[in-house]
Amino acid sequence: MKNLVVVGGGYGGMRVLARFLPNQLPEDVTITLIDRNPYHCLKTEYYALAAGTISDQDIRVAFPEHPRLNITYGEVSGFDLEAKKVLMKDMEPISYDDLVIGLGCEDNFHNVPGAPEHTYSIQSIDKARETYKALNDLPPGSTVSIVGAGLSGVELASELHESRPDLNIKLFDRGNHILSTYPVRLSKYVEEWFLTHGIEIVSNSNITRVEPNMLYNHEESIYSDAIVWTAGIQPNIIVREMSVEKDRQGRILLTPHHNIPNNENVYVVGDCGSLPHAPSAQLAEGQAEQIVLILLKRWNNEELPEAMPTIKLKGILGSLGKKHGFGLVAERPVTGRFARFIKSGILWLYKYHNG
Ligand SMILES: Cc1cc2nc3c(=O)[nH]c(=O)nc-3n(C[C@H](O)[C@H](O)[C@H](O)COP(=O)(O)OP(=O)(O)OC[C@H]3O[C@@H](n4cnc5c(N)ncnc54)[C@H](O)[C@@H]3O)c2cc1C
């Protein structure tokens, strides 16, 4: 039997499992899934968990069951690519014939002193839980500073306002307009929403230092009862420490077939891999589907196409609390209740198909 080891049961890892199981897995292959959590976590909803508008259980999806799927719960500590082993903390290494690495990402603090120690995060479920506790324990009228007004910062600020309208929320962003990678019409719509809901946007900010309860924007100090960091991501530390070639963001460079160059048995999926798009759950899933096709072809000794088709992304949707939203669907801007409705529908479908 060959052992395919999938490291990380996030969006990429789950899609690999979903495409192989129940009927597509060749008879001579077993899959071993390794994750630190005993369920798949809906990372795209961590902002709502942190804000306190959904429960922990709402964002857990059970891993699939299959006679040839073994699941190991534990902490991955590294890889021995020569010996074809996944190294585990406090456990024996796990051998693979083929490996898919999908360990996701972590905050990037851009070397801002004090930021790792004195800010909260929504990049992992345990950190989102800590953030939930900190934000929801705050006394009335407290000030919360959120650093970074990309999708996750915007979603957190608006959801927190819905959960705790008594808080003073400040959203810091480097640019002239929040959501700088979106069409101006969308940025303006979201800014207007924040204005009418009393959330302060601090544009052209540059966070130079963080101390306990104190944020420094340029040289100005701003007292904050809690500070949340949503200002950038980088691949998982385990991947950053691998001695393979990476791009400027620290993501692993891959062949067109999503494997590490000169190693046809090691694939990288999702936020850890260097791809020509910004990391997203959608991208991780699209890439996972291609990895499954490539594995099937390689196992059958079939020839591979020189390049894989471009991964088609359907768009991106963000929420502004539970009633409003914004985004791009088939490259067209959508806003308001309609955008929120589609976003909720997509989440419902995801849980329905994977649960
Ligand atoms: C607030 C927020 C909102 C977002 N909204 C969207 C959105 O609307 N649309 C979209 O497409 N994307 C969105 N994203 C991005 C999306 O969540 C990620 O791009 C996606 O999760 C990447 O999938 P992945 O499979 O690479 O990693 P992940 O889904 O992060 O999975 C990584 C897995 O690895 C496991 N793991 C990590 N380290 C270890 C270890 N050392 N040992 C064992 N297990 C480990 C984790 O438990 C996890 O199960 C959002 C992200 C955030 C934070």
Ligand as a Chemical Component Dictionary entry (heavy atoms), coordinates in Angstrom:
data_LIG
# 
_chem_comp.id                   LIG 
_chem_comp.type                 NON-POLYMER 
_chem_comp.pdbx_formal_charge   0 
_chem_comp.three_letter_code    LIG 
# 
loop_
_chem_comp_atom.comp_id 
_chem_comp_atom.atom_id 
_chem_comp_atom.alt_atom_id 
_chem_comp_atom.type_symbol 
_chem_comp_atom.charge 
_chem_comp_atom.model_Cartn_x 
_chem_comp_atom.model_Cartn_y 
_chem_comp_atom.model_Cartn_z 
_chem_comp_atom.pdbx_ordinal 
LIG C1  C1  C 0 -10.875 36.504 9.040  1  
LIG C2  C2  C 0 -10.545 35.841 7.730  2  
LIG C3  C3  C 0 -11.448 35.906 6.681  3  
LIG C4  C4  C 0 -11.160 35.280 5.475  4  
LIG N1  N1  N 0 -12.098 35.328 4.473  5  
LIG C5  C5  C 0 -11.876 34.678 3.307  6  
LIG C6  C6  C 0 -12.878 34.670 2.295  7  
LIG O1  O1  O 0 -13.946 35.289 2.434  8  
LIG N2  N2  N 0 -12.629 33.964 1.151  9  
LIG C7  C7  C 0 -11.473 33.263 0.980  10 
LIG O2  O2  O 0 -11.314 32.615 -0.075 11 
LIG N3  N3  N 0 -10.486 33.260 1.912  12 
LIG C8  C8  C 0 -10.653 33.955 3.080  13 
LIG N4  N4  N 0 -9.683  33.947 4.063  14 
LIG C9  C9  C 0 -8.386  33.260 3.794  15 
LIG C10 C10 C 0 -8.517  31.752 4.008  16 
LIG O3  O3  O 0 -9.032  31.479 5.291  17 
LIG C11 C11 C 0 -7.165  31.062 3.837  18 
LIG O4  O4  O 0 -6.592  31.473 2.616  19 
LIG C12 C12 C 0 -7.351  29.541 3.838  20 
LIG O5  O5  O 0 -7.740  29.127 5.138  21 
LIG C13 C13 C 0 -6.084  28.806 3.405  22 
LIG O6  O6  O 0 -6.318  27.424 3.404  23 
LIG P1  P1  P 0 -5.114  26.413 3.738  24 
LIG O7  O7  O 0 -5.637  25.039 3.455  25 
LIG O8  O8  O 0 -3.870  26.859 3.087  26 
LIG O9  O9  O 0 -4.848  26.601 5.308  27 
LIG P2  P2  P 0 -5.836  26.587 6.570  28 
LIG O10 O10 O 0 -7.254  26.570 6.153  29 
LIG O11 O11 O 0 -5.378  27.681 7.451  30 
LIG O12 O12 O 0 -5.507  25.181 7.240  31 
LIG C14 C14 C 0 -4.279  24.918 7.850  32 
LIG C15 C15 C 0 -4.463  23.678 8.726  33 
LIG O13 O13 O 0 -3.191  23.280 9.237  34 
LIG C16 C16 C 0 -3.322  22.962 10.623 35 
LIG N5  N5  N 0 -2.014  23.211 11.234 36 
LIG C17 C17 C 0 -1.291  24.361 11.186 37 
LIG N6  N6  N 0 -0.104  24.188 11.796 38 
LIG C18 C18 C 0 -0.075  22.913 12.255 39 
LIG C19 C19 C 0 0.895   22.133 12.949 40 
LIG N7  N7  N 0 2.104   22.632 13.283 41 
LIG N8  N8  N 0 0.590   20.858 13.257 42 
LIG C20 C20 C 0 -0.610  20.329 12.904 43 
LIG N9  N9  N 0 -1.559  21.009 12.235 44 
LIG C21 C21 C 0 -1.291  22.284 11.909 45 
LIG C22 C22 C 0 -4.426  23.894 11.136 46 
LIG O14 O14 O 0 -5.032  23.362 12.287 47 
LIG C23 C23 C 0 -5.370  23.919 9.929  48 
LIG O15 O15 O 0 -6.343  22.894 10.005 49 
LIG C24 C24 C 0 -9.923  34.571 5.290  50 
LIG C25 C25 C 0 -9.006  34.514 6.345  51 
LIG C26 C26 C 0 -9.296  35.134 7.562  52 
LIG C27 C27 C 0 -8.309  35.050 8.694  53 
# 
loop_
_chem_comp_bond.comp_id 
_chem_comp_bond.atom_id_1 
_chem_comp_bond.atom_id_2 
_chem_comp_bond.value_order 
_chem_comp_bond.pdbx_ordinal 
LIG C1  C2  SING 1  
LIG C2  C3  SING 2  
LIG C2  C26 DOUB 3  
LIG C3  C4  DOUB 4  
LIG C4  N1  SING 5  
LIG C4  C24 SING 6  
LIG N1  C5  DOUB 7  
LIG C5  C6  SING 8  
LIG C5  C8  SING 9  
LIG C6  O1  DOUB 10 
LIG C6  N2  SING 11 
LIG N2  C7  SING 12 
LIG C7  O2  DOUB 13 
LIG C7  N3  SING 14 
LIG N3  C8  DOUB 15 
LIG C8  N4  SING 16 
LIG N4  C9  SING 17 
LIG N4  C24 SING 18 
LIG C9  C10 SING 19 
LIG C10 O3  SING 20 
LIG C10 C11 SING 21 
LIG C11 O4  SING 22 
LIG C11 C12 SING 23 
LIG C12 O5  SING 24 
LIG C12 C13 SING 25 
LIG C13 O6  SING 26 
LIG O6  P1  SING 27 
LIG P1  O7  DOUB 28 
LIG P1  O8  SING 29 
LIG P1  O9  SING 30 
LIG O9  P2  SING 31 
LIG P2  O10 DOUB 32 
LIG P2  O11 SING 33 
LIG P2  O12 SING 34 
LIG O12 C14 SING 35 
LIG C14 C15 SING 36 
LIG C15 O13 SING 37 
LIG C15 C23 SING 38 
LIG O13 C16 SING 39 
LIG C16 N5  SING 40 
LIG C16 C22 SING 41 
LIG N5  C17 SING 42 
LIG N5  C21 SING 43 
LIG C17 N6  DOUB 44 
LIG N6  C18 SING 45 
LIG C18 C19 SING 46 
LIG C18 C21 DOUB 47 
LIG C19 N7  SING 48 
LIG C19 N8  DOUB 49 
LIG N8  C20 SING 50 
LIG C20 N9  DOUB 51 
LIG N9  C21 SING 52 
LIG C22 O14 SING 53 
LIG C22 C23 SING 54 
LIG C23 O15 SING 55 
LIG C24 C25 DOUB 56 
LIG C25 C26 SING 57 
LIG C26 C27 SING 58 
# 
